[in-house]
Amino acid sequence: MSHVAALTGACGVPRSWAGRRRAGIQVRLRRLPLDRALAHGVDPWSTAELMLRASRLGSLAERQRLAAGLIELVSLAEHRRRSSPYVSVRHKVVLAQREPLLALADRLGQPAPVAVPVVARIALLLSDPLSPVYQGGTHPHCLGETALRSLQSLE
């Protein structure tokens, strides 16, 4: 066994507490590009960062947090409120996809596993400033496509 292999576990994840902590911080800092890669189907086992992010996304706690985010997004649209001083929700677009978004929230909150690409797509919908749910994001029709594709993947 090489010296490097002795210092790392699966996929190069550090074995030491300090190493795992450092890797966790790096994953949080690179969350958006990692989520984009996972949403496009990149193998989570291909790098330590992807594996750590996929593990977090697949956890019930994270899925419940994302489910709450989808419910809050719909609520913001219903009450025509801003999500922050810097980002504005496309109210009409979100309301047009209200039912699929709430169905996704319901499914995410259940204990049954959800495919990592689906969870990554939902994480991007909520956190990426280029998301179709936000003013200045990608074309609004992308929200319907993303919601439909995600729901179909869960069937």
Buried (B, 14 or more C-beta within 10 A) or exposed (E): EEEEEEEBBEBBBBEEEEBBEEBBEEBEEBBBEBBBBBBEEBEBEEBBBBBBBBBBBBEBEBBBBBBBBBBBBBEBBEEEEEBEEEBBBBBEBBBBBBEBBBBBBEBBBEEEEBBBBBBBBBBBBBEBEEBBBBEEBBEBEBBBEBBEEBBEEBE
